[in-house]
């Protein structure tokens, strides 16, 4: 006797629906998951740099005194010149300042050029000087001697009415160069960290069904579970129909 003979058609239909839902539930319960893996690498860039610093040797005072530059009153000269001569070596550093009661021209020039100014009767030339300032009452100067030999501080008074008075101070020192090399060589092992990276997804699929044990699209475990649920429903209905 078949199951349809023992039960009404409505009951058979109910059992088939229950079996189908059971199979679908078991199939659905097998999770498929995506695993995204990435590699994060960290490291430190090696940097090196060199620092060059300058330092001055103890200063030698060249001059620290007052001066007077007469005016051109009573002469046919365009200007009157005052000078101070010193000897310096190439690369030495000259610094100082002067102040005056009236505007003066200032020049730091080689002695040979200064002697030519005197012979030619000129009042100086900024193009031949390594430091210069014109018509000023105060000036701070600093420069490096390009050549060794005699050099002159020259003050020029172009006034035909007023004598110039003031004071001048100057120093000579050697410039020293100090090279300090600092190397930043930090060796760090590159770190590798696994982490999730969007866009690199690998989906794990269940093993393919074989012809002898699985029905295409349904694993064997799901089919057996569905049959078991169906038989359990048949037994319940049979017991309910008994008096």
PERA-V49340 format. One record per backbone hydrogen bond with DSSP energy under -0.5 kcal/mol. CO is the residue of the C=O (numbers start at 1). NH is the residue of the N-H. If there is no record, write none. Layout:
CO;NH
CO;NH
This chain:
2;5
2;6
3;7
8;12
9;13
10;14
11;15
12;16
13;17
14;18
15;19
16;20
17;21
18;22
19;23
20;24
21;25
22;26
23;27
24;28
25;29
27;30
29;31
33;204
34;36
35;37
35;202
38;195
39;41
40;193
42;191
47;184
49;182
51;53
51;180
53;178
55;176
59;61
60;172
63;170
65;168
67;166
68;70
69;164
72;75
80;157
82;155
84;153
86;151
88;149
89;92
91;175
92;145
93;173
94;143
95;171
96;141
97;169
98;139
99;167
104;136
105;156
106;133
107;109
107;154
108;130
108;131
109;152
110;114
111;115
112;116
113;117
114;118
115;119
116;120
117;121
117;122
125;128
125;129
131;108
133;106
136;104
137;100
139;98
139;141
141;96
143;94
145;91
149;88
150;111
151;86
152;109
152;154
153;84
154;107
155;82
156;105
156;158
157;80
159;72
164;69
165;101
166;67
167;99
168;65
169;97
170;62
170;63
171;95
172;60
173;93
174;57
174;176
176;55
177;179
178;53
178;180
179;181
180;51
180;182
181;183
182;49
182;184
183;185
184;47
184;186
185;187
186;188
191;42
191;193
193;40
195;38
197;200
199;201
200;37
202;35
203;205
210;214
215;218
218;215
219;223
220;224
221;225
222;226
223;227
224;228
225;229
226;230
227;231
228;232
229;233
230;234
231;235
232;236
233;237
234;238
235;239
236;240
237;241
238;242
